[in-house]
Amino acid sequence: MVNEEELLDGAARILAGDHSASMVQIAAGIGTSRATLSRRYATREALLKAVAVRAIEVVDECLAPLDLAPGADAAAFDTAIEDLVIALMPAAHLYGFASRDATVLADPQFRAGVDRQDQRALAFLAHGQRLGRLRADLPPYWIWYSLWGLLDAAAEGVRDGHLAPRQIGHLVLTSFLSGTRPVAPPPAAQPPAGAPAP
Protein backbone atom coordinates (compact mmCIF):
# COMPACT_ATOMS: atom_id res chain seq x y z
CA MET A 1 0.00 0.00 0.00
CA VAL A 2 1.26 3.50 -0.82
CA ASN A 3 2.16 5.39 2.34
CA GLU A 4 0.89 8.90 3.03
CA GLU A 5 4.02 10.78 1.99
CA GLU A 6 4.39 8.78 -1.25
CA LEU A 7 0.72 9.30 -2.02
CA LEU A 8 0.90 13.08 -1.55
CA ASP A 9 4.18 13.41 -3.44
CA GLY A 10 2.76 11.35 -6.28
CA ALA A 11 -0.43 13.41 -6.36
CA ALA A 12 1.63 16.61 -6.50
CA ARG A 13 3.66 15.33 -9.45
CA ILE A 14 0.50 14.48 -11.36
CA LEU A 15 -1.16 17.78 -10.51
CA ALA A 16 1.97 19.74 -11.45
CA GLY A 17 1.63 18.29 -14.94
CA ASP A 18 -2.17 18.57 -15.11
CA HIS A 19 -3.82 20.91 -12.62
CA SER A 20 -7.27 19.65 -13.65
CA ALA A 21 -6.50 15.95 -13.02
CA SER A 22 -9.46 14.14 -11.49
CA MET A 23 -9.36 11.86 -8.47
CA VAL A 24 -9.54 8.89 -10.85
CA GLN A 25 -6.54 10.17 -12.83
CA ILE A 26 -4.58 10.95 -9.67
CA ALA A 27 -5.28 7.49 -8.21
CA ALA A 28 -4.21 5.78 -11.43
CA GLY A 29 -1.07 7.90 -11.65
CA ILE A 30 0.10 6.94 -8.17
CA GLY A 31 -0.76 3.28 -8.60
CA THR A 32 -3.77 2.99 -6.34
CA SER A 33 -7.53 2.80 -6.76
CA ARG A 34 -10.05 5.60 -6.69
CA ALA A 35 -11.73 3.89 -3.75
CA THR A 36 -8.48 3.73 -1.75
CA LEU A 37 -7.74 7.38 -2.47
CA SER A 38 -11.28 8.39 -1.46
CA ARG A 39 -11.03 6.50 1.83
CA ARG A 40 -8.08 8.73 2.75
CA TYR A 41 -9.38 11.94 1.17
CA ALA A 42 -13.13 12.16 0.75
CA THR A 43 -12.93 15.02 -1.75
CA ARG A 44 -10.46 16.45 -4.24
CA GLU A 45 -10.34 19.62 -2.15
CA ALA A 46 -9.28 17.62 0.92
CA LEU A 47 -6.51 16.00 -1.12
CA LEU A 48 -5.29 19.38 -2.38
CA LYS A 49 -5.19 20.74 1.16
CA ALA A 50 -3.14 17.75 2.29
CA VAL A 51 -0.71 18.27 -0.58
CA ALA A 52 -0.38 21.93 0.45
CA VAL A 53 0.39 20.98 4.05
CA ARG A 54 2.95 18.47 2.81
CA ALA A 55 4.54 21.14 0.60
CA ILE A 56 5.02 23.50 3.54
CA GLU A 57 6.47 20.74 5.72
CA VAL A 58 8.92 19.58 3.04
CA VAL A 59 10.12 23.08 2.15
CA ASP A 60 10.55 23.88 5.86
CA GLU A 61 12.97 20.96 6.09
CA CYS A 62 14.78 22.11 2.94
CA LEU A 63 15.42 25.54 4.43
CA ALA A 64 17.73 24.19 7.14
CA PRO A 65 20.88 25.55 5.35
CA LEU A 66 19.52 29.07 5.92
CA ASP A 67 20.18 28.80 9.65
CA LEU A 68 23.68 30.26 9.57
CA ALA A 69 25.47 31.05 12.78
CA PRO A 70 25.71 34.77 13.66
CA GLY A 71 28.71 36.26 11.94
CA ALA A 72 28.89 33.53 9.29
CA ASP A 73 31.44 34.42 6.63
CA ALA A 74 31.30 34.31 2.82
CA ALA A 75 32.55 30.70 2.66
CA ALA A 76 29.79 29.54 5.02
CA PHE A 77 27.21 31.42 2.97
CA ASP A 78 28.47 29.86 -0.30
CA THR A 79 28.17 26.38 1.18
CA ALA A 80 24.71 27.12 2.56
CA ILE A 81 23.30 28.46 -0.70
CA GLU A 82 24.56 25.45 -2.65
CA ASP A 83 23.09 23.12 -0.02
CA LEU A 84 19.80 25.04 -0.23
CA VAL A 85 19.52 24.66 -4.02
CA ILE A 86 20.27 20.94 -3.87
CA ALA A 87 17.82 20.40 -0.99
CA LEU A 88 14.97 22.20 -2.75
CA MET A 89 15.20 20.24 -5.99
CA PRO A 90 13.11 17.24 -4.83
CA ALA A 91 10.46 19.68 -3.54
CA ALA A 92 10.00 21.52 -6.84
CA HIS A 93 6.96 19.50 -7.91
CA LEU A 94 5.23 20.06 -4.57
CA TYR A 95 5.81 23.79 -4.53
CA GLY A 96 5.27 24.13 -8.26
CA PHE A 97 1.76 22.77 -7.96
CA ALA A 98 0.80 24.28 -4.62
CA SER A 99 1.94 27.80 -5.52
CA ARG A 100 -0.35 27.90 -8.58
CA ASP A 101 -3.52 26.15 -7.54
CA ALA A 102 -6.37 28.53 -6.70
CA THR A 103 -7.82 26.22 -4.04
CA VAL A 104 -4.48 25.95 -2.27
CA LEU A 105 -3.69 29.65 -2.57
CA ALA A 106 -7.01 30.49 -0.92
CA ASP A 107 -6.02 28.49 2.17
CA PRO A 108 -4.85 30.93 4.92
CA GLN A 109 -2.69 28.25 6.53
CA PHE A 110 -0.80 27.67 3.29
CA ARG A 111 -0.38 31.39 2.62
CA ALA A 112 0.93 31.94 6.16
CA GLY A 113 3.45 29.12 5.70
CA VAL A 114 4.67 30.51 2.38
CA ASP A 115 4.99 34.03 3.82
CA ARG A 116 7.00 32.71 6.75
CA GLN A 117 9.31 30.76 4.44
CA ASP A 118 9.72 33.77 2.15
CA GLN A 119 10.78 36.03 5.02
CA ARG A 120 13.29 33.46 6.23
CA ALA A 121 14.77 33.10 2.75
CA LEU A 122 14.84 36.85 2.10
CA ALA A 123 16.80 37.48 5.30
CA PHE A 124 19.32 34.83 4.24
CA LEU A 125 19.69 36.28 0.73
CA ALA A 126 20.07 39.83 2.08
CA HIS A 127 22.87 38.53 4.29
CA GLY A 128 24.56 37.12 1.19
CA GLN A 129 24.28 40.52 -0.45
CA ARG A 130 25.91 42.20 2.55
CA LEU A 131 28.74 39.68 2.33
CA GLY A 132 29.22 40.52 -1.35
CA ARG A 133 28.31 36.98 -2.43
CA LEU A 134 25.08 37.97 -4.24
CA ARG A 135 24.40 40.91 -6.50
CA ALA A 136 23.27 43.93 -4.54
CA ASP A 137 21.43 45.41 -7.55
CA LEU A 138 18.86 42.57 -7.53
CA PRO A 139 15.98 42.62 -5.02
CA PRO A 140 16.13 39.59 -2.69
CA TYR A 141 12.57 38.71 -3.76
CA TRP A 142 13.73 38.48 -7.37
CA ILE A 143 16.63 36.20 -6.41
CA TRP A 144 14.24 33.96 -4.45
CA TYR A 145 11.62 33.85 -7.20
CA SER A 146 14.23 33.20 -9.87
CA LEU A 147 15.48 30.17 -7.94
CA TRP A 148 11.97 28.72 -7.80
CA GLY A 149 11.53 29.48 -11.49
CA LEU A 150 14.62 27.43 -12.31
CA LEU A 151 13.53 24.60 -10.01
CA ASP A 152 10.10 24.55 -11.64
CA ALA A 153 11.67 24.50 -15.11
CA ALA A 154 13.91 21.60 -14.08
CA ALA A 155 10.96 19.61 -12.71
CA GLU A 156 9.02 20.22 -15.92
CA GLY A 157 12.01 19.19 -18.04
CA VAL A 158 12.28 15.91 -16.16
CA ARG A 159 8.51 15.34 -16.30
CA ASP A 160 8.48 15.91 -20.07
CA GLY A 161 11.46 13.60 -20.59
CA HIS A 162 13.82 16.29 -21.91
CA LEU A 163 16.14 16.25 -18.88
CA ALA A 164 17.53 13.43 -16.76
CA PRO A 165 17.13 13.79 -12.98
CA ARG A 166 20.89 13.52 -12.58
CA GLN A 167 21.40 16.58 -14.80
CA ILE A 168 19.24 19.10 -13.06
CA GLY A 169 21.38 19.71 -9.98
CA HIS A 170 24.24 21.03 -12.07
CA LEU A 171 21.93 22.91 -14.45
CA VAL A 172 19.94 24.71 -11.76
CA LEU A 173 22.95 25.54 -9.59
CA THR A 174 25.03 26.81 -12.50
CA SER A 175 22.22 28.92 -13.95
CA PHE A 176 21.23 30.33 -10.57
CA LEU A 177 24.71 31.27 -9.42
CA SER A 178 25.80 32.68 -12.77
CA GLY A 179 22.86 35.08 -12.66
CA THR A 180 23.11 36.14 -9.02
CA ARG A 181 26.83 36.36 -8.30
CA PRO A 182 28.36 39.85 -8.40
CA VAL A 183 29.92 40.65 -11.75
CA ALA A 184 33.71 40.71 -11.45
CA PRO A 185 35.35 43.87 -12.85
CA PRO A 186 37.31 43.31 -16.06
CA PRO A 187 41.05 42.85 -15.57
CA ALA A 188 43.14 46.00 -15.99
CA ALA A 189 44.61 46.39 -19.45
CA GLN A 190 48.25 45.45 -19.63
CA PRO A 191 50.62 47.64 -21.67
CA PRO A 192 52.10 45.98 -24.77
CA ALA A 193 55.45 44.28 -24.29
CA GLY A 194 58.26 46.79 -24.62
CA ALA A 195 56.05 49.83 -24.09
CA PRO A 196 57.46 52.47 -21.78
CA ALA A 197 56.01 52.53 -18.30
CA PRO A 198 53.61 55.46 -17.65
FIMAR-125367 format. One record per residue (C-alpha): z negated, y, x negated. Coordinates in steps of 0.02 Angstrom, whole numbers, plus 32768, in hexadecimal, padded with zeros to 4 digits. Each point is the difference from the previous one (the first is absolute). Layout:
residues N
ZYX
...
This chain:
residues 198
800080008000
802980AF7FC1
7F62805E7FD3
7FDD80B08040
8035805E7F63
80A17F9C7FEE
8027801A80B7
7FE980BD7FF7
805E80117F5C
808E7F988047
80048068809F
800780A07F9A
80937FC07F9A
80607FD5809E
7FD580A58053
802F80627F64
80AF7FB78010
8008800F80BE
7F8480758053
80337FC080AD
7FE17F487FD9
7FB37FA58094
7F697F8E7FFB
80787F6C8009
8062803F7F6A
7F6380277F9E
7FB77F548023
80A17FAA7FCB
800A806A7F62
7F537FD07FC6
80157F49802B
7F8F7FF28097
80157FF680BC
7FFC808C807D
7F6D7FAA8055
7F9D7FF97F5D
802380B67FDB
7FCE803280B1
7F5B7FA27FF3
7FD280707F6D
804F80A08041
8015800B80BB
807D808F7FF6
807D80477F85
7F98809F7FFA
7F667F9C7FCB
80667FAF7F75
803F80A97FC4
7F4F80447FFA
7FC77F6A7F9A
8090801A7F86
7FCC80B87FF0
7F4C7FD07FD9
803E7F827F80
806F80867FB1
7F6D80767FE8
7F937F767FB7
80867FC67F86
802D80AF7FC4
7F4680287FEA
7FF57F6E7F87
809D803A7FA6
7FB680AB7FE0
7F787FBD7F8C
805A80437F63
7FE380B18044
7F457FF27FDF
800480497F51
7F6080287FA6
7FD480B97FF5
8056804B7F69
80857F787FF8
8085802C7F80
80BE7FFA8007
80087F4C7FC1
7F8A7FC6808A
8067805E8081
80A37FB27FC2
7FB67F52800E
7FBB802580AE
80A380438046
80627F6A7FC1
7F7C7F8B804A
800B806080A4
80BD7FED800E
7FF87F467FDA
7F707FE5807B
8058805A808E
80A37F9E7FF5
7FC67F6A8069
7FBF807A8084
80A5805C8017
80367F9B8098
7F59801C8057
7FFE80BA7FE3
80BA8011801A
7FF17FBC80B0
7F59804C8030
802D80B07FC7
809980058072
7FCC7FA8809F
7FD68077808F
7F7B7F8D8048
7FA87FF37F59
800E80B97FD8
7FAE802980A6
7F657F9C7FCF
7F77807B7FC5
7FB07F797F94
80A27FE47FA2
802180BA7FEB
7F4F801B7FBE
80177F737F83
80A680467FC2
7FB880AF7FF1
7F6D7FBF7F9B
80747F9E7F8D
807280967FEB
7F7180727FCB
7FC47F7F7F82
80AE7FEE7FB7
802080BB7FFC
7F6080207F9E
80357F7C7F82
80AF80487FED
7FBD80B17FEE
7F917FC07F73
809C7FB97FAC
805280AA800E
7F6A80547FAE
800A7F827F73
80B8802A7FE8
80377F4F802E
805A803180A1
807180948022
7F9E80978039
80968049805B
80007F738081
7F8280028090
7F8C7F687FF9
80357FD480B1
80B57FF57FC7
7FD07F8E7F6F
7F9D7F908077
808A7FFB8083
80867FDF7F7D
7F9F7F687FC2
7FF97FB880AF
80B880268016
80297F997F66
7F8D7F738037
80527FFE80AB
80AE7FFD7FB2
7FCC7F6F7F90
7FBB7F9D8093
80A1801E8061
806A7FCD7F6A
7FA27F5B7FF3
80077FE480BD
80BD801C8001
801A7F8D7F6B
804180867F8A
7F697FFE7F8C
7F967F737FBB
7F4380138014
7FEC7FF27F44
806F80997FE6
7FA9807E806C
7F66801E7F95
806980437F71
8076805D8073
7F7A805B8064
7F9480297F6A
809180407F97
80488069808D
7F5880468031
7FC6802F7F52
80A880477FCA
7FFA80788093
7F4A80357FF3
7FDC800B7F46
800580AE7FB4
80A780297FB2
7FF280037F43
8045809D7FAE
80A17FE47F9D
7FE77FEA7F45
8015809D7F98
80AE80137FB7
80097FD17F49
8066806E7F8A
809A7FAD7FB6
7FE97FAB7F59
8010807D7F73
7FE68098806E
7F8C80847FBA
7F5280038048
7FDF80938079
